[in-house]
Amino acid sequence: MNLSKNEQVQKFLDDIRDIDDEKYQILQQCRKITFSLNKDITERIIYGGIMFTKNNEDFGGIFVSKKHVSFEFTNGSQLADENALLEGKGKYRRHLKLKTISDIKEKQVEYFVKQVAI
């Protein structure tokens, strides 16, 4: 899972790879997890990051900040989160801050993506 079908997404990934390899690896691993769960998911660039869509509805996205990659869940407040890993206090949106590649497993990214992608 390296190349995106979307040219804008691929350019974004290439730009991140040139700037910060660890963030690039985090993005790629999050994309790999997401697409492995549902082949009908699409991705596009919006709000400065990669937004994932299923059945014409956005369900989440990955965004790069200076110190971390954030996996945002559009209706994250409705997700099961027994270990209180999701951050955010808004009405709907919740996110996971991923600072290292190991955070993907430790913060159970696949568990949360399964809830919204399948």
Secondary structure, DSSP 8 states (H G I E B T S, - for coil): ----SSHHHHHHHHHHHHH-HHHHHHHHHHHHHHHHH-TT-EEEEETTEEEEEETTEEEEEEEE-SS-EEEEETTGGGS--TT---B--SSS-EEEEE-STTHHHHTTHHHHHHHHH-
